[in-house]
Amino acid sequence: MKRFALILTVLALLLLCACSQSGSSNAETYENPVCGYKFNIERDWEYIDLMQGIPAYGQDVYIAYQSPADKNGVSAAVVTVETIEGDIADYVIKSLDEASKELKITDRKTSDISLGGAPARRVEYNIEVAGVKKSACLVCCAHDGYTYVVRFYANDGTYSTYLPVYEAALSSFEFTPRTAPETASAPEYSGGTLESADGDYSFVYPSGWAAIRNDGMPVVAPKDAGVSVSVTAFSLPDEKLSYGAYDYWKEYAEELRSVLDGFTVTKEYEKENEPKLGGVVAARKEYSATLDGAVYKYIQVICIRNGYVYSVLFTSDAAEYDTYAPAFDGIVSSFRFN
């Protein structure tokens, strides 16, 4: 799953980065006591949570900051820090090698540096997915039984504008003592209605399911099952404001095909039979992929409303798909915009 998780990181960042202008302010310090590090970041960069609902990721082990948003609420650059258990820094670099053809990674420059006093490898490169060009930098090191990956992505043409913020984060990076994470209260698998943290939408999930996350990306799941439903929402860049759900799916499918082994669309619907999402015309697609030899099945319903993409994603291992897919249909039919 490690290689898959690294590629998912790339994909999540590609969905968020768009055009913006640089701002300047005093730096503030972000400290992560669970993973044992701190660094400085510009005060007007916004903390975001990209990886909720993805196994092995959360607010502690994967954090991200995005550059100031433009008038459409989108951003041009992202700085992330990922913490992986084990001294596998070499594996991360090798994974980048393996993914270079699939993700169209070009113009690589590699150098040896230090991160927080520990030996590290720095890789700068360009990337293109579905015609979208970006520049990136990755710094990776192993320290005290863990691997730390500090990444920077910027839209084509804005790399040099935002690079100083990333360089400042790297130069200020320090390792700190690790502390045990706080124990979260056990979720209640009694069903209910979940409203997004910003009050934008809500949906009903059935008895036997619980709300696992609701700070940025709501996630609900049944108890002791390899199944989840997550909702994401993000704004379209200026050049795609005319897109409909089918335009977005066409590009997104190409991205999925480039990063998921065995990606296969298993069912598509005629437009007149597509479900609506909260009363808005939507596209529903069903597909499968193979992750570390295991087959997973997905149902995704996508709509575009007021310049934002809304995606409701059902993820299931193949064995439990038929059991839990009807619950997803109920969640979609109950979805409401507020």
Secondary structure, 3 states (H helix, E strand, C coil): CHHHHHHHHHHHHHHHECCCCCCCCCEEEEEECCCCEEEEEECCCEEECCCCCCCCCCCCCEEEEECCCCCCCCECEEEEEEEEECCCHHHHHHHHHHHCCCCCCEEEEEEEEEECCEEEEEEEEEEEECCEEEEEEEEEEEECCEEEEEEEEEECCCHHHHHHHHHHHHHHCEECCCCCCCCCCCCCCCCEEEECCCCCEEEEECCCEEEEECCCCCEEEECCCCEEEEEEEEECCHHHCCCCHHHHHHHHHHHHHHHCCCCEEEEECCHHHCCEECCEEEEEEEEEEEECCEEEEEEEEEEEECCEEEEEEEEEEHHHHHHHHHHHHHHHHHCEEC
